[in-house]
Amino acid sequence: MATPVKVYKFGEFTLNPAKRILFREGAEIKLRDKDFDILLFLLDHEPKTCSQDEIIETVWSGTNVENNSIEKAIANIRGVLGDSAKDPRFIKTIRAKGYLFVSDMWE
């Protein structure tokens, strides 16, 4: 018997990691590869705060990248999700610690 594929549902969004697709109310939304990987990393580690070092180590496989690469990716993800750094529905910045996925999820 095949193992069921985990799909994340939060707010009006559904993320299917196996197909690398994000949907908003059934309509596919495009995310850049690294943005998708970061969002998936945050979802996989919810409710843990994820540091920039952890994100770099996993998403960029330890490749030397600047922290502002993560900040830009988080800004892109927030834009796609209609989220806000000042009043986050999905991704909260924890000053000097990293990022935290804060929305409820269900299956």
C-alpha positions in Angstrom: 0.0 0.0 0.0 1.4 3.4 -1.0 2.1 6.0 1.7 -0.3 8.9 1.6 1.3 12.1 0.4 1.3 14.9 3.0 -0.4 18.0 1.8 -0.4 21.2 3.9 -3.6 23.3 4.1 -3.6 26.7 5.8 -5.9 29.7 5.3 -7.1 29.6 1.7 -3.9 27.7 0.6 -3.0 24.1 -0.2 0.6 23.2 -0.7 1.5 19.8 -2.3 5.2 19.1 -1.7 5.3 16.0 -3.9 4.0 18.0 -7.0 5.7 21.3 -5.8 2.5 23.2 -6.3 0.8 25.9 -4.2 -2.9 26.5 -4.6 -5.1 29.4 -3.5 -8.7 28.3 -3.4 -8.0 25.8 -6.2 -6.0 28.1 -8.5 -2.3 27.3 -8.9 0.1 30.0 -7.7 3.7 30.2 -9.0 6.5 30.3 -6.4 10.2 30.4 -7.3 12.0 27.2 -6.3 13.9 28.6 -3.3 10.8 30.4 -2.1 8.8 27.1 -2.3 11.6 25.3 -0.4 11.7 27.9 2.3 7.9 27.8 2.8 8.0 24.0 2.9 10.8 24.1 5.4 8.8 26.4 7.7 5.7 24.2 7.3 7.7 21.1 8.1 9.1 22.6 11.2 6.0 24.3 12.6 5.7 25.3 15.5 9.5 25.7 15.8 11.2 29.0 15.1 13.7 28.4 12.2 16.9 30.3 12.2 18.5 31.7 9.0 21.4 29.3 9.5 19.0 26.3 9.5 17.2 27.6 6.4 20.5 28.1 4.6 21.9 24.7 5.6 18.8 22.9 4.4 17.5 25.0 1.4 20.9 26.0 0.0 22.7 22.8 1.2 25.3 24.8 3.1 26.2 27.0 0.1 27.4 30.4 1.1 24.5 32.8 0.7 23.8 36.1 2.3 21.1 36.5 4.9 19.3 39.0 2.7 18.7 36.2 0.3 16.4 34.7 2.9 14.8 38.1 3.7 14.1 38.6 0.0 12.6 35.1 -0.3 10.4 35.6 2.8 9.2 38.9 1.3 8.3 37.1 -1.9 6.5 34.4 0.0 4.6 37.0 2.0 3.6 38.8 -1.2 2.3 35.6 -2.8 0.4 34.7 0.4 -0.9 38.2 0.9 0.9 38.2 4.3 2.4 41.2 6.2 5.5 41.4 8.3 3.8 43.9 10.6 0.6 41.8 11.0 1.5 38.3 10.1 -1.1 35.7 9.3 1.4 33.0 8.2 5.0 33.9 8.7 6.2 35.8 11.8 9.7 37.2 12.1 11.2 36.5 15.5 13.8 39.2 15.9 17.4 37.8 16.1 16.1 34.2 16.0 14.5 33.5 12.6 11.0 32.8 11.2 8.0 31.0 12.5 5.0 29.7 10.7 2.0 30.8 12.8 -1.2 29.8 10.9 -3.3 26.8 11.8 -2.9 23.9 9.5 -5.2 20.9 8.8 -5.4 17.9 6.6 
